[in-house]
Amino acid sequence: MTELGKTLIVCGGLILLVGVLLTLGGKIPWLGRLPGDIFIQRPHFSFYFPLATSLVISVLLSLLFFLLRR
């Protein structure tokens, strides 16, 4: 039962962290505007794909999960 409690605490902490990041995401100036993010704007059409931002977030989450697993 102890392992279940620890797992729930970690999951709750991760949900809290994601919530804080989503709330403050608009206030982080570099988030979504990194070199490598694709932005195409034409008349009546705009396309945005945050490629570099996605890679940075993926690396940070992978590092976090690696550290939590140890």
DSSP file (Angstrom, degrees, kcal/mol; ACC not computed):
  #  RESIDUE AA STRUCTURE BP1 BP2  ACC     N-H-->O    O-->H-N    N-H-->O    O-->H-N    TCO  KAPPA ALPHA  PHI   PSI    X-CA   Y-CA   Z-CA
    1    1 A M     >        0   0    0      0, 0.0     4,-1.8     0, 0.0     5,-0.1   0.000 360.0 360.0 360.0 -25.9    0.0    0.0    0.0
    2    2 A T  H  >  +     0   0    0      1,-0.2     4,-2.2     2,-0.2     5,-0.2   0.892 360.0  52.9 -65.4 -40.0    3.0    2.3    0.6
    3    3 A E  H  > S+     0   0    0      1,-0.2     4,-2.5     2,-0.2    -1,-0.2   0.887 106.7  53.0 -64.1 -38.7    4.0    2.1   -3.1
    4    4 A L  H  > S+     0   0    0      1,-0.2     4,-2.4     2,-0.2    -1,-0.2   0.906 108.6  50.4 -62.7 -41.5    0.5    3.2   -4.2
    5    5 A G  H  X S+     0   0    0     -4,-1.8     4,-2.0     2,-0.2    -2,-0.2   0.913 111.2  47.5 -62.7 -43.4    0.6    6.2   -1.9
    6    6 A K  H  X S+     0   0    0     -4,-2.2     4,-2.4     2,-0.2    -2,-0.2   0.905 111.4  51.3 -64.5 -41.0    4.0    7.3   -3.3
    7    7 A T  H  X S+     0   0    0     -4,-2.5     4,-2.6     1,-0.2    -2,-0.2   0.911 110.1  48.9 -63.0 -42.6    2.7    6.8   -6.8
    8    8 A L  H  X S+     0   0    0     -4,-2.4     4,-2.4     2,-0.2    -1,-0.2   0.871 110.5  51.2 -65.7 -36.6   -0.3    8.9   -6.2
    9    9 A I  H  X S+     0   0    0     -4,-2.0     4,-2.3     2,-0.2    -2,-0.2   0.927 112.0  46.3 -65.0 -44.9    1.8   11.7   -4.6
   10   10 A V  H  X S+     0   0    0     -4,-2.4     4,-2.3     2,-0.2    -2,-0.2   0.922 113.3  49.0 -64.0 -44.2    4.2   11.7   -7.6
   11   11 A C  H  X S+     0   0    0     -4,-2.6     4,-2.3     1,-0.2    -1,-0.2   0.909 111.6  49.7 -62.6 -41.3    1.2   11.8  -10.1
   12   12 A G  H  X S+     0   0    0     -4,-2.4     4,-2.3     1,-0.2    -1,-0.2   0.896 110.3  50.6 -63.3 -40.2   -0.4   14.6   -8.1
   13   13 A G  H  X S+     0   0    0     -4,-2.3     4,-2.5     2,-0.2    -2,-0.2   0.891 110.4  49.2 -64.3 -39.7    2.8   16.6   -8.1
   14   14 A L  H  X S+     0   0    0     -4,-2.3     4,-2.5     2,-0.2    -2,-0.2   0.899 110.6  50.0 -67.0 -39.9    3.2   16.1  -11.9
   15   15 A I  H  X S+     0   0    0     -4,-2.3     4,-2.2     2,-0.2    -2,-0.2   0.908 111.6  49.3 -64.0 -40.7   -0.4   17.3  -12.4
   16   16 A L  H  X S+     0   0    0     -4,-2.3     4,-2.3     2,-0.2    -2,-0.2   0.920 111.1  49.7 -61.9 -44.5    0.3   20.3  -10.2
   17   17 A L  H  X S+     0   0    0     -4,-2.5     4,-2.4     1,-0.2    -2,-0.2   0.911 111.2  48.2 -62.2 -43.8    3.4   21.1  -12.2
   18   18 A V  H  X S+     0   0    0     -4,-2.5     4,-2.4     1,-0.2    -1,-0.2   0.897 110.9  52.2 -64.3 -39.9    1.6   20.8  -15.6
   19   19 A G  H  X S+     0   0    0     -4,-2.2     4,-2.0     2,-0.2    -2,-0.2   0.906 110.4  47.2 -62.2 -42.3   -1.1   23.0  -14.2
   20   20 A V  H  X S+     0   0    0     -4,-2.3     4,-2.6     2,-0.2    -2,-0.2   0.912 112.0  50.4 -65.4 -42.7    1.3   25.7  -13.1
   21   21 A L  H  X S+     0   0    0     -4,-2.4     4,-0.9     1,-0.2    -2,-0.2   0.897 111.4  48.1 -63.9 -39.6    3.2   25.5  -16.5
   22   22 A L  H  < S+     0   0    0     -4,-2.4     4,-0.4     2,-0.2    -1,-0.2   0.871 113.3  48.3 -67.9 -35.9   -0.1   25.9  -18.4
   23   23 A T  H  < S+     0   0    0     -4,-2.0     3,-0.3     1,-0.2    -2,-0.2   0.909 122.4  32.8 -69.8 -41.9   -1.1   28.8  -16.2
   24   24 A L  H >X S+     0   0    0     -4,-2.6     3,-1.5     1,-0.2     4,-0.6   0.420  90.4 101.9 -94.2   0.8    2.2   30.6  -16.6
   25   25 A G  G >< S+     0   0    0     -4,-0.9     3,-0.7     1,-0.3    -1,-0.2   0.827  79.6  52.0 -57.5 -36.4    2.9   29.5  -20.1
   26   26 A G  G 34 S+     0   0    0     -4,-0.4    -1,-0.3    -3,-0.3    -2,-0.1   0.696 106.1  55.8 -73.4 -17.8    1.9   32.7  -21.7
   27   27 A K  G <4 S+     0   0    0     -3,-1.5    -1,-0.2    -4,-0.1    -2,-0.2   0.528  82.2  92.2 -93.6  -7.1    4.2   34.7  -19.4
   28   28 A I    X<  -     0   0    0     -3,-0.7     3,-0.8    -4,-0.6    -1,-0.0  -0.799  68.0-155.2 -87.7 111.9    7.4   32.7  -20.3
   29   29 A P  T 3  S+     0   0    0      0, 0.0    -1,-0.2     0, 0.0    -4,-0.0   0.799  85.9  44.4 -64.8 -31.7    8.8   34.9  -23.1
   30   30 A W  T >  S+     0   0    0      2,-0.1     3,-1.8    -3,-0.1     2,-0.5   0.650  84.1 108.5 -88.0 -14.1   10.8   32.2  -25.0
   31   31 A L  T <  S+     0   0    0     -3,-0.8    -3,-0.1     1,-0.3    22,-0.0  -0.494  94.1   5.0 -70.3 116.9    8.2   29.5  -24.8
   32   32 A G  T 3  S+     0   0    0     -2,-0.5    -1,-0.3    18,-0.1    -2,-0.1   0.434 118.1  78.3  92.2   0.1    6.8   29.0  -28.4
   33   33 A R    <   +     0   0    0     -3,-1.8    -2,-0.1    17,-0.1     3,-0.0  -0.065  60.0 134.2-130.7  34.0    9.2   31.5  -30.0
   34   34 A L    >   -     0   0    0      1,-0.1     3,-2.0    -4,-0.1     2,-0.3  -0.488  68.1 -94.8 -81.7 153.5   12.4   29.4  -30.3
   35   35 A P  T 3  S+     0   0    0      0, 0.0     3,-0.1     0, 0.0    -1,-0.1  -0.532 116.4  42.1 -62.6 131.0   14.5   29.3  -33.4
   36   36 A G  T 3  S+     0   0    0      1,-0.5     2,-0.3    -2,-0.3    15,-0.3   0.185  80.7 123.4 110.2 -15.0   13.3   26.2  -35.2
   37   37 A D    <   -     0   0    0     -3,-2.0     2,-0.5    14,-0.2    -1,-0.5  -0.648  61.9-129.3 -75.7 135.5    9.6   26.8  -34.6
   38   38 A I  E     +A   49   0A   0     11,-2.8    11,-3.2    -2,-0.3     2,-0.4  -0.764  33.1 169.8 -94.5 124.4    7.8   26.8  -37.9
   39   39 A F  E     +A   48   0A   0     -2,-0.5     2,-0.5     9,-0.2     9,-0.2  -0.963   5.3 178.7-136.6 118.1    5.5   29.8  -38.5
   40   40 A I  E     -A   47   0A   0      7,-3.0     7,-3.1    -2,-0.4     2,-0.5  -0.978   4.3-173.7-120.9 126.7    3.9   30.5  -42.0
   41   41 A Q  E     +A   46   0A   0     -2,-0.5     5,-0.2     5,-0.2    -2,-0.0  -0.978  12.5 158.1-127.0 123.9    1.6   33.4  -42.5
   42   42 A R  E >   -A   45   0A   0      3,-3.3     3,-2.0    -2,-0.5     2,-0.2  -0.813  56.6 -66.3-128.5 168.3   -0.3   34.0  -45.7
   43   43 A P  T 3  S-     0   0    0      0, 0.0     3,-0.0     0, 0.0    -2,-0.0  -0.438 122.7  -2.1 -59.8 128.4   -3.4   36.0  -46.5
   44   44 A H  T 3  S+     0   0    0     -2,-0.2     2,-0.3     1,-0.1    -3,-0.0   0.629 126.9  77.1  65.4  17.1   -6.3   34.3  -44.7
   45   45 A F  E <   +A   42   0A   0     -3,-2.0    -3,-3.3     2,-0.0     2,-0.4  -0.955  47.9 173.1-156.6 133.1   -4.1   31.5  -43.5
   46   46 A S  E     -A   41   0A   0     -2,-0.3     2,-0.4    -5,-0.2    -5,-0.2  -0.995   8.6-167.9-140.9 142.0   -1.5   31.0  -40.7
   47   47 A F  E     -A   40   0A   0     -7,-3.1    -7,-3.0    -2,-0.4     2,-0.4  -0.995   4.7-177.7-131.5 130.0    0.3   27.9  -39.7
   48   48 A Y  E     +A   39   0A   0     -2,-0.4    -9,-0.2    -9,-0.2    -2,-0.0  -0.991   6.9 173.5-132.7 125.9    2.3   27.4  -36.5
   49   49 A F  E     -A   38   0A   0    -11,-3.2   -11,-2.8    -2,-0.4     2,-2.2  -0.934  22.4-149.7-131.8 109.3    4.2   24.3  -35.5
   50   50 A P     >  +     0   0    0      0, 0.0     4,-2.2     0, 0.0   -13,-0.2  -0.442  34.9 156.1 -80.2  71.9    6.4   24.6  -32.4
   51   51 A L  H  > S+     0   0    0     -2,-2.2     4,-2.0   -15,-0.3   -14,-0.2   0.950  72.6  40.3 -64.3 -53.3    9.0   22.1  -33.4
   52   52 A A  H  > S+     0   0    0     -3,-0.3     4,-2.3     1,-0.2    -1,-0.2   0.891 115.5  52.1 -66.7 -39.3   11.9   23.3  -31.3
   53   53 A T  H  > S+     0   0    0      1,-0.2     4,-2.4     2,-0.2    -1,-0.2   0.902 109.0  50.9 -62.9 -41.0    9.7   24.1  -28.3
   54   54 A S  H  X S+     0   0    0     -4,-2.2     4,-2.3     1,-0.2    -1,-0.2   0.890 110.0  49.9 -63.7 -39.7    8.3   20.5  -28.4
   55   55 A L  H  X S+     0   0    0     -4,-2.0     4,-2.3     2,-0.2    -2,-0.2   0.909 111.0  48.7 -65.7 -41.7   11.8   19.1  -28.5
   56   56 A V  H  X S+     0   0    0     -4,-2.3     4,-2.4     2,-0.2    -2,-0.2   0.928 113.2  46.8 -64.4 -44.9   12.9   21.2  -25.5
   57   57 A I  H  X S+     0   0    0     -4,-2.4     4,-2.5     1,-0.2     5,-0.2   0.892 111.7  52.2 -64.2 -39.1    9.8   20.2  -23.5
   58   58 A S  H  X S+     0   0    0     -4,-2.3     4,-2.4     2,-0.2    -2,-0.2   0.912 110.2  47.4 -63.6 -43.1   10.3   16.5  -24.5
   59   59 A V  H  X S+     0   0    0     -4,-2.3     4,-2.3     2,-0.2    -2,-0.2   0.915 112.9  49.0 -65.1 -42.7   14.0   16.5  -23.3
   60   60 A L  H  X S+     0   0    0     -4,-2.4     4,-2.3     2,-0.2    -2,-0.2   0.912 113.2  46.2 -64.5 -42.4   13.0   18.2  -20.0
   61   61 A L  H  X S+     0   0    0     -4,-2.5     4,-2.7     2,-0.2     5,-0.2   0.888 111.5  52.1 -67.6 -38.2   10.2   15.7  -19.3
   62   62 A S  H  X S+     0   0    0     -4,-2.4     4,-2.2    -5,-0.2    -2,-0.2   0.916 111.3  47.4 -62.6 -42.5   12.5   12.8  -20.2
   63   63 A L  H  X S+     0   0    0     -4,-2.3     4,-2.3     2,-0.2    -2,-0.2   0.907 112.0  50.3 -63.7 -42.5   15.1   14.1  -17.8
   64   64 A L  H  X S+     0   0    0     -4,-2.3     4,-2.2     1,-0.2    -2,-0.2   0.928 112.5  45.7 -62.6 -46.0   12.5   14.6  -15.1
   65   65 A F  H  X S+     0   0    0     -4,-2.7     4,-1.9     2,-0.2    -1,-0.2   0.860 111.2  53.5 -66.7 -35.3   11.1   11.0  -15.5
   66   66 A F  H  X S+     0   0    0     -4,-2.2     4,-1.1    -5,-0.2    -1,-0.2   0.922 111.1  45.9 -63.6 -43.1   14.6    9.6  -15.6
   67   67 A L  H  < S+     0   0    0     -4,-2.3    -2,-0.2     1,-0.2    -1,-0.2   0.867 112.8  49.8 -69.1 -35.4   15.4   11.3  -12.3
   68   68 A L  H  < S+     0   0    0     -4,-2.2    -1,-0.2     1,-0.2    -2,-0.2   0.825 106.4  56.6 -71.0 -31.0   12.1   10.2  -10.7
   69   69 A R  H  <        0   0    0     -4,-1.9    -1,-0.2     1,-0.3    -2,-0.2   0.808 360.0 360.0 -70.9 -29.6   12.6    6.6  -11.8
   70   70 A R     <        0   0    0     -4,-1.1    -1,-0.3    -3,-0.1    -2,-0.2   0.473 360.0 360.0 -74.7 360.0   16.0    6.4  -10.0
